[in-house]
């Protein structure tokens, strides 16, 4: 899934492809924020990203969902 992280006081955003589920990512972010720690994950390329939880403005998750096109029964 694609994860986009927005940081406080930064105009841009960072995107990573990770193998976590949405629940795993949100649980890790929630735990980091509650404990004043870090969100730490490794993307599919093996690159590691570590963010201070209090510097994260938002986390956006996009899962691969197929879109149906056309008419007919689903």
BAZA-268269 format. One record per residue (C-alpha): residue number from 1; residue in three letters; x, y, z. Coordinates in pm, whole numbers. Layout:
{nr: NUM, rest: Ala, xx: X, yy: Y, zz: Z} $
...
END
This chain:
{nr: 1, rest: Unk, xx: 0, yy: 0, zz: 0} $
{nr: 2, rest: Unk, xx: 108, yy: 357, zz: -57} $
{nr: 3, rest: Unk, xx: 165, yy: 568, zz: 255} $
{nr: 4, rest: Unk, xx: 197, yy: 947, zz: 234} $
{nr: 5, rest: Unk, xx: 334, yy: 1133, zz: 536} $
{nr: 6, rest: Unk, xx: 290, yy: 1506, zz: 582} $
{nr: 7, rest: Unk, xx: 518, yy: 1682, zz: 830} $
{nr: 8, rest: Unk, xx: 451, yy: 1990, zz: 1039} $
{nr: 9, rest: Unk, xx: 597, yy: 2313, zz: 894} $
{nr: 10, rest: Unk, xx: 699, yy: 2139, zz: 568} $
{nr: 11, rest: Unk, xx: 526, yy: 2223, zz: 241} $
{nr: 12, rest: Unk, xx: 581, yy: 1886, zz: 75} $
{nr: 13, rest: Unk, xx: 496, yy: 1532, zz: 164} $
{nr: 14, rest: Unk, xx: 677, yy: 1198, zz: 149} $
{nr: 15, rest: Unk, xx: 535, yy: 880, zz: -4} $
{nr: 16, rest: Unk, xx: 642, yy: 522, zz: 55} $
{nr: 17, rest: Unk, xx: 522, yy: 183, zz: -67} $
{nr: 18, rest: Unk, xx: 502, yy: -52, zz: 233} $
{nr: 19, rest: Unk, xx: 390, yy: -409, zz: 295} $
{nr: 20, rest: Unk, xx: 206, yy: -328, zz: 618} $
{nr: 21, rest: Unk, xx: -169, yy: -340, zz: 644} $
{nr: 22, rest: Unk, xx: -358, yy: -19, zz: 711} $
{nr: 23, rest: Unk, xx: -432, yy: -141, zz: 1065} $
{nr: 24, rest: Unk, xx: -63, yy: -213, zz: 1137} $
{nr: 25, rest: Unk, xx: 40, yy: 134, zz: 1019} $
{nr: 26, rest: Unk, xx: -230, yy: 319, zz: 1213} $
{nr: 27, rest: Unk, xx: -157, yy: 116, zz: 1529} $
{nr: 28, rest: Unk, xx: 215, yy: 197, zz: 1499} $
{nr: 29, rest: Unk, xx: 141, yy: 569, zz: 1450} $
{nr: 30, rest: Unk, xx: -106, yy: 575, zz: 1739} $
{nr: 31, rest: Unk, xx: 145, yy: 401, zz: 1970} $
{nr: 32, rest: Unk, xx: 423, yy: 640, zz: 1867} $
{nr: 33, rest: Unk, xx: 206, yy: 947, zz: 1932} $
{nr: 34, rest: Unk, xx: 87, yy: 822, zz: 2271} $
{nr: 35, rest: Unk, xx: 440, yy: 738, zz: 2384} $
{nr: 36, rest: Unk, xx: 610, yy: 1042, zz: 2230} $
{nr: 37, rest: Unk, xx: 822, yy: 811, zz: 2017} $
{nr: 38, rest: Unk, xx: 894, yy: 748, zz: 1652} $
{nr: 39, rest: Unk, xx: 710, yy: 601, zz: 1355} $
{nr: 40, rest: Unk, xx: 962, yy: 360, zz: 1206} $
{nr: 41, rest: Unk, xx: 906, yy: 146, zz: 896} $
{nr: 42, rest: Unk, xx: 1088, yy: -5, zz: 599} $
{nr: 43, rest: Unk, xx: 951, yy: 34, zz: 248} $
{nr: 44, rest: Unk, xx: 935, yy: -236, zz: -20} $
{nr: 45, rest: Unk, xx: 1278, yy: -131, zz: -155} $
{nr: 46, rest: Unk, xx: 1437, yy: -190, zz: 185} $
{nr: 47, rest: Unk, xx: 1480, yy: 180, zz: 267} $
{nr: 48, rest: Unk, xx: 1405, yy: 272, zz: 628} $
{nr: 49, rest: Unk, xx: 1209, yy: 581, zz: 732} $
{nr: 50, rest: Unk, xx: 1193, yy: 713, zz: 1088} $
{nr: 51, rest: Unk, xx: 973, yy: 1009, zz: 1185} $
{nr: 52, rest: Unk, xx: 932, yy: 1175, zz: 1523} $
{nr: 53, rest: Unk, xx: 565, yy: 1121, zz: 1600} $
{nr: 54, rest: Unk, xx: 509, yy: 1480, zz: 1713} $
{nr: 55, rest: Unk, xx: 640, yy: 1613, zz: 1378} $
{nr: 56, rest: Unk, xx: 381, yy: 1421, zz: 1173} $
{nr: 57, rest: Unk, xx: 88, yy: 1635, zz: 1059} $
{nr: 58, rest: Unk, xx: -98, yy: 1353, zz: 883} $
{nr: 59, rest: Unk, xx: -70, yy: 1002, zz: 742} $
{nr: 60, rest: Unk, xx: -262, yy: 918, zz: 427} $
{nr: 61, rest: Unk, xx: -307, yy: 557, zz: 316} $
{nr: 62, rest: Unk, xx: -397, yy: 440, zz: -33} $
{nr: 63, rest: Unk, xx: -465, yy: 73, zz: -81} $
{nr: 64, rest: Unk, xx: -490, yy: -91, zz: -419} $
{nr: 65, rest: Unk, xx: -858, yy: -114, zz: -490} $
{nr: 66, rest: Unk, xx: -980, yy: -213, zz: -831} $
{nr: 67, rest: Unk, xx: -1230, yy: 18, zz: -990} $
{nr: 68, rest: Unk, xx: -1525, yy: -123, zz: -1173} $
{nr: 69, rest: Unk, xx: -1607, yy: 32, zz: -1507} $
{nr: 70, rest: Unk, xx: -1912, yy: -22, zz: -1721} $
{nr: 71, rest: Unk, xx: -2257, yy: -160, zz: -1671} $
{nr: 72, rest: Unk, xx: -2375, yy: -491, zz: -1539} $
{nr: 73, rest: Unk, xx: -2397, yy: -680, zz: -1217} $
{nr: 74, rest: Unk, xx: -2118, yy: -662, zz: -967} $
END
